[in-house]
Amino acid sequence: MTRIILASKSPRRKELLEMLRIPFEIIVSEVDEQINYKNDLVKEIEKLSYQKAEAVYRNHDDALVIGADTIVKIGNDVLGKPKSFEQARKMLQELSDNTHEVVTGVTIMYQGKVETFSSIAQVTFYPLSDKEIDDYIATNEPMDKAGAYAIQGDAAKFIKSINGDYYTIVGLPVAELYHRLKKYSII
């Protein structure tokens, strides 16, 4: 049986991969997550997913390794994880009554083969009042999430529409990953 490793510490990615009902383990890659904002952001997030997978595959080349990373972008601005409540407030104000993109890059490494792809979803927020933003920030949920929100959490009530894969927004495009893994005869 093929050993499968998820190169991520994200509890959301772990939950999403569990949906495929395949045994896997987690080995966190210690990659410095640097993005060059002057380059194409989709290519940059794919590069990060590659770096995460490669860092683990280097020591576990007998396994199939999955690396992933997600960014939230609005226009040319990337909304990372807020470092303060004020930064979260500014991000949520920017998302309010607006459409943004969530890009998840994924890399699969197995038997010397490398496959990198990305999934993009557009998310539109309803208009948010200052009180709604402050109440949401008070839950502390936005503080470790790119874009300062968790679509699968309390922020679900702010979402007007989604165009694309919901699970891309959570952090791992489950269906696309499943279909790509099928060709490796592990599913």
Secondary structure, 3 states (H helix, E strand, C coil): CCCEEECCCCHHHHHHHHCCCCCCEECCCCCCCCCCCCCCHHHHHHHHHHHHHHHHHCCCCCCEEEEEEEEEEECCEEECCCCCHHHHHHHHHHHCCCEEEEEEEEEEEECCEEEEEEEEEEEEECCCCHHHHHHHHHCCHHHHCHHHCCCCCHHHHHEEEEECCHHHHHCCCHHHHHHHHHCCCCC
